[in-house]
Amino acid sequence: MNSAKLYVIEYTLHGTPKSFIIRLARMDNAVAWHWAGCDAGVVRIGRPGRENENKSSRLEVEKHGVADVKWRAT
């Protein structure tokens, strides 16, 4: 059975509010910051199976103007 759930991630990019919905098995703050960076275009989306190797940190993403990342289950 598929255990993936839908999450809404909201963030600001250079002061402009953005949001998107993503389906993942689990979510936490580190994962939300990584995917906000991907949505903003400042982080590269990793290949399946290597997902854990290239997670971006909050500090890396903040350097490119991403801030106030919040997430919630739908």
C-alpha positions as CSV (number, residue, x, y, z in Angstrom):
1,M,0.0,0.0,0.0
2,N,1.2,3.5,-0.8
3,S,1.9,5.4,2.4
4,A,2.6,8.8,0.6
5,K,0.6,11.8,1.8
6,L,0.0,15.2,0.4
7,Y,1.6,18.3,1.9
8,V,1.4,22.0,1.3
9,I,4.7,23.9,1.5
10,E,4.5,27.7,1.7
11,Y,7.5,30.0,1.5
12,T,8.7,33.4,0.4
13,L,11.1,34.0,-2.5
14,H,12.7,37.5,-2.3
15,G,9.5,38.6,-0.4
16,T,7.0,37.1,-2.8
17,P,4.8,34.4,-1.3
18,K,4.8,31.0,-3.0
19,S,3.2,27.6,-2.3
20,F,2.9,24.2,-3.8
21,I,1.6,20.7,-3.1
22,I,3.9,17.7,-2.9
23,R,3.2,14.0,-2.3
24,L,5.8,12.3,0.0
25,A,6.0,9.4,2.4
26,R,7.2,11.7,5.2
27,M,7.8,15.4,5.8
28,D,9.8,17.4,8.3
29,N,11.4,20.8,8.4
30,A,14.6,19.8,6.6
31,V,12.7,18.1,3.8
32,A,10.4,21.1,3.4
33,W,13.3,23.5,3.1
34,H,14.9,21.3,0.5
35,W,11.7,21.1,-1.6
36,A,11.1,24.8,-1.3
37,G,14.5,25.4,-2.7
38,C,13.7,23.0,-5.6
39,D,10.4,24.8,-6.3
40,A,12.2,28.1,-6.3
41,G,14.8,26.9,-8.8
42,V,17.8,27.2,-6.6
43,V,18.3,23.5,-5.7
44,R,18.6,20.7,-8.2
45,I,16.1,17.9,-7.9
46,G,17.9,14.6,-7.2
47,R,17.5,11.3,-9.0
48,P,15.3,8.7,-7.4
49,G,17.2,6.4,-5.2
50,R,19.9,9.0,-4.5
51,E,17.5,11.4,-2.8
52,N,19.2,11.3,0.6
53,E,22.6,12.1,-0.8
54,N,22.0,15.6,-2.0
55,K,19.6,17.3,0.4
56,S,20.1,21.0,0.7
57,S,20.3,22.7,4.1
58,R,18.3,25.6,5.3
59,L,21.3,27.9,5.2
60,E,22.1,27.0,1.5
61,V,18.5,27.7,0.5
62,E,18.3,31.0,2.5
63,K,21.4,32.3,0.6
64,H,19.2,32.4,-2.5
65,G,16.3,34.3,-1.1
66,V,14.0,31.6,0.2
67,A,12.6,32.3,3.6
68,D,9.7,31.5,6.0
69,V,9.2,27.9,4.9
70,K,6.1,26.3,6.5
71,W,4.4,23.0,5.7
72,R,1.2,21.2,6.7
73,A,-0.6,18.1,5.7
74,T,-3.6,18.5,3.4
